[in-house]
Amino acid sequence: MFNDFYAKDTSRKVRAIFQAKAKRGEHLAAPPFGYLNDPDKRGHWIVDEEAAKVIRHIFDLTIDGIGPEVISRILEAEKVLTVTAYHAMKQGKPLPENPYLWRSQSVIPILSRMEYTGCSCSFKTYSKSYKLKKRIENKPEDMVVVPNMQEAIIPQAQWDRVQELRRNKRRRTKADRQGLFSGLLFCADCGEKLHFATCNTMRENQDHYVCAGYKGNRGYCTAHYIREEVLREIVLERIQAINLYIHDDINRFQVEWLQARRDDHQKSIRDAKKRLAQSRKRLDDLDVLIARGYEDAVLGDLSMDRYKKMAQDYETEQEQLRQEVAALEDWVEQEEAADDGMERFLALVEKYEEVTELTPTIVNEYIQKIVVHAPDKSSGKRRQKIQIFFNFLGEFNIPALNEPIIVNTNYIRRKTA
């Protein structure tokens, strides 16, 4: 019993020491591929430029819409040393039999490594007990992340975009064609993704997207059919228009317009935080009321039946408040993180000053998601609403292009006054 107590107490103390180090931003593990230990400062990482080039290349390929399996083949064709082979070369050890044989399992951990943004990230895994050796993956909110602990290899905005693309994976079809907007299209009615449909017998102008809930008219949703050629023209027109609008605005009244938008945004955050504080206070008050009611019931000042009914009402209200608090906390966190989104988007506009043709890179950097509504044929024309949500901005409406888009299977034209 004393041996077990001693081991448990030691484990608790060691864990506390590691937690204190992690909160200070100290790294608890060896530097990953792309970083080296700083010889002049213990515990600090410096960028290994030779390896960092490979990491940037992998992230750029992902932004281009290429998956880990294809990336591994590209790296192999370019004769890039694998992580194991690179470390062996640096240490003067013999190289593996095939030093360029990259696997998708080697690319995926690089794409998910948070430290490449310059932060320290500890407690990615944990064990349930000091007696167990099995490590369990930790929740993101339980990890200890401290920003700006070393030079970043990948900008935070690019890392975030790659994680979003990884969540919306794209798969090549049997025709070996990949949809330009695969993973970005969502149904306005059921929320499902729109799948890219093509085959060897189809011409490229027949490639289209259809709702995953349609299932050949046997599912729970309608087709929400839209051709890629049509969508390509719409998105290109919107990107060109927004680039032109922002460039003209910068020279005239962009500063005032941005400030007004930012003020509204900050006011929304302040209002949400105020509601959040009120909800949290009400939660605490309900705990006090439940405790007082129990005391009154025990002392006989309140009947037990009356107390049970009151307690049930309070607990129902508490559950609703907990859900509201969780939703508000998520919203405030997302809005505060996106507060500098306009500046990031302006940098993107400067990067792509003239867009004449859409590429996977441009689409992935500009577009967050596209919501496709069911077509309306009541007027005798096929009219379909398309909502485009831009990265960093969300849905951005330009006054000159704010009228509905009329989409026809053979052409696109705008509704005129």
LINRA-V557356 format. One record per pair of residues at least 6 apart in sequence whose ideal C-beta (glycine too) atoms are under 8 Angstrom apart, sorted by the first residue. I is the first residue (numbers start at 1). J is the second residue. If there is no record, write none. Layout:
# LINRA-V557356
{{I;J} {I;J}}
This chain:
# LINRA-V557356
{{7;130} {8;130} {11;130} {18;28} {18;122} {18;123} {19;123} {19;144} {21;28} {21;122} {22;28} {22;120} {22;122} {22;123} {22;144} {22;146} {23;144} {23;146} {24;146} {25;120} {25;146} {25;149} {26;43} {26;120} {27;43} {27;45} {27;120} {27;122} {27;149} {28;122} {30;37} {31;37} {31;45} {32;113} {32;115} {32;116} {33;51} {33;54} {33;55} {33;83} {33;86} {33;87} {33;110} {34;47} {34;48} {34;51} {34;52} {34;54} {34;55} {34;116} {34;153} {35;45} {35;46} {35;47} {35;48} {35;51} {35;115} {35;150} {35;153} {36;45} {36;46} {36;47} {36;48} {37;44} {37;45} {37;46} {38;44} {38;45} {38;46} {44;150} {45;115} {45;149} {45;150} {46;150} {46;151} {47;150} {47;151} {47;153} {51;86} {52;153} {54;75} {54;80} {55;110} {55;116} {55;153} {55;154} {56;153} {56;154} {57;75} {57;80} {58;71} {58;75} {58;107} {58;110} {58;111} {59;111} {59;154} {59;158} {59;159} {59;162} {60;361} {61;70} {61;71} {61;74} {62;71} {62;111} {62;162} {62;165} {62;166} {63;158} {63;161} {63;162} {63;165} {63;360} {63;361} {63;364} {63;365} {64;359} {64;360} {64;361} {64;364} {65;165} {65;170} {65;178} {65;180} {65;360} {65;361} {65;363} {65;364} {66;74} {66;360} {67;104} {67;169} {67;170} {67;171} {68;104} {68;107} {68;108} {68;111} {69;104} {71;102} {71;104} {71;107} {72;102} {72;103} {72;104} {72;106} {72;107} {73;102} {75;100} {75;102} {75;107} {76;100} {76;101} {76;102} {79;100} {80;100} {80;102} {81;89} {81;95} {81;99} {81;100} {82;96} {82;99} {82;100} {82;101} {82;102} {82;106} {83;106} {84;96} {85;95} {85;96} {85;99} {85;100} {88;94} {88;95} {88;96} {88;99} {89;95} {89;99} {110;116} {111;162} {111;163} {111;166} {112;163} {112;166} {114;121} {114;145} {114;159} {115;121} {115;150} {116;152} {116;153} {116;154} {116;159} {117;147} {117;152} {117;153} {117;154} {117;155} {117;156} {117;159} {118;147} {118;148} {118;149} {118;150} {118;151} {118;152} {118;153} {118;156} {119;145} {119;146} {119;147} {119;148} {119;149} {120;144} {120;145} {120;146} {120;149} {120;150} {121;143} {121;144} {121;145} {122;143} {122;144} {122;145} {123;138} {123;142} {123;143} {123;144} {124;137} {124;138} {124;143} {125;135} {125;136} {125;137} {125;138} {126;135} {126;136} {126;138} {126;142} {127;133} {127;134} {127;135} {127;136} {128;134} {128;136} {154;162} {157;344} {157;392} {161;364} {161;365} {161;391} {164;368} {165;183} {165;364} {168;183} {168;184} {168;193} {169;183} {170;178} {170;179} {170;182} {170;183} {171;178} {171;182} {172;178} {173;196} {173;198} {173;199} {174;199} {174;200} {175;198} {175;199} {175;200} {175;202} {177;198} {177;204} {177;207} {178;196} {179;196} {179;198} {179;207} {179;209} {179;228} {180;228} {180;232} {180;358} {180;360} {180;363} {181;196} {181;209} {181;228} {181;231} {181;235} {181;363} {181;367} {181;370} {182;195} {182;196} {183;193} {184;363} {184;367} {184;368} {184;369} {184;370} {185;193} {185;194} {185;209} {185;226} {185;231} {185;369} {185;370} {185;371} {185;372} {186;192} {186;193} {186;194} {186;369} {186;370} {186;371} {186;372} {187;193} {187;194} {187;211} {187;212} {187;213} {187;221} {187;224} {187;371} {187;372} {188;224} {188;371} {188;372} {188;373} {188;374} {188;385} {188;387} {189;211} {189;221} {189;222} {189;224} {189;373} {189;374} {190;211} {190;213} {190;220} {190;221} {192;211} {192;212} {192;213} {192;221} {193;212} {194;209} {194;210} {194;211} {194;212} {194;224} {194;226} {194;372} {195;209} {195;210} {195;211} {195;212} {196;207} {196;208} {196;209} {196;228} {197;207} {197;208} {197;209} {197;210} {198;206} {198;207} {198;208} {204;229} {205;227} {205;229} {206;227} {207;227} {207;228} {207;229} {208;225} {208;226} {208;227} {208;228} {209;224} {209;225} {209;226} {209;227} {209;228} {209;231} {209;372} {210;223} {210;224} {210;225} {211;219} {211;221} {211;222} {211;223} {211;224} {211;372} {212;219} {213;219} {213;220} {213;221} {214;221} {214;222} {214;223} {214;224} {217;223} {222;374} {224;372} {224;373} {224;374} {224;375} {225;375} {226;372} {226;384} {226;386} {226;407} {227;409} {230;407} {230;409} {230;412} {231;370} {231;386} {232;358} {233;412} {234;386} {234;388} {234;405} {234;407} {234;412} {235;358} {235;363} {235;367} {235;370} {235;388} {236;355} {236;357} {236;358} {237;401} {238;388} {238;398} {238;401} {239;352} {239;355} {239;358} {239;362} {239;366} {240;355} {241;398} {241;400} {241;401} {242;349} {242;390} {242;396} {242;398} {243;349} {243;352} {243;353} {243;354} {243;355} {245;398} {245;400} {246;254} {246;346} {246;349} {247;349} {247;353} {249;257} {250;346} {258;342} {261;342} {262;339} {262;342} {265;335} {265;339} {266;339} {268;335} {269;332} {269;335} {269;336} {269;339} {272;328} {272;331} {272;332} {272;335} {273;332} {275;328} {276;325} {276;328} {276;329} {276;332} {279;321} {279;324} {279;325} {279;328} {280;325} {282;317} {282;321} {283;318} {283;321} {283;322} {283;325} {286;314} {286;317} {286;318} {286;321} {287;318} {289;310} {289;314} {290;311} {290;314} {290;315} {293;302} {293;307} {293;310} {293;311} {293;314} {294;307} {294;311} {296;302} {296;307} {297;303} {297;304} {297;306} {297;307} {338;392} {341;391} {341;392} {341;393} {342;392} {342;393} {344;391} {344;392} {345;390} {345;391} {345;392} {345;393} {348;365} {348;366} {348;391} {348;392} {352;362} {352;365} {352;366} {355;362} {365;391} {366;390} {366;391} {367;388} {367;389} {367;390} {367;391} {368;389} {368;390} {368;391} {368;394} {369;389} {370;386} {370;387} {370;388} {370;389} {371;386} {371;387} {371;389} {372;384} {372;386} {373;384} {373;385} {373;386} {373;387} {374;384} {375;382} {375;383} {375;384} {375;407} {376;382} {376;383} {376;384} {376;385} {377;383} {381;406} {381;408} {382;406} {382;407} {382;408} {382;409} {383;404} {383;406} {383;407} {384;405} {384;406} {384;407} {385;404} {385;405} {386;405} {386;407} {387;395} {388;395} {388;396} {389;395} {390;396} {403;414} {403;415} {404;415} {405;412} {405;414} {406;412} {406;413} {406;414} {406;415}}
